[in-house]
Amino acid sequence: MHFREMIPGLGERCGVEVEVVSRPREEYASEQYSTLGLPKAPAIMIGEEVVVEKSDISMDALESAIQEKLRAAARAS
């Protein structure tokens, strides 16, 4: 399943806000983009952490990563 299909449902199930950023392929390959320190597309970030970059991830693995971030945030509060 493509991450664009997974993201909205995971956001609802996990109770988190989801933001999908999409840009033309040329922009991701630009020198300006490389200076931002962001991952190469396709990628999924949770907060500042890159969960997956240039590869697939299962819905279960992504949901587990989201849940772990939520637990860590709750412990830090």
Secondary structure, DSSP 8 states (H G I E B T S, - for coil): --HHHHHHHHHHHHT---------HHHHTSHHHHTTT---SSEEEETTEEEEESS---HHHHHHHHHHHHHHHHHH-
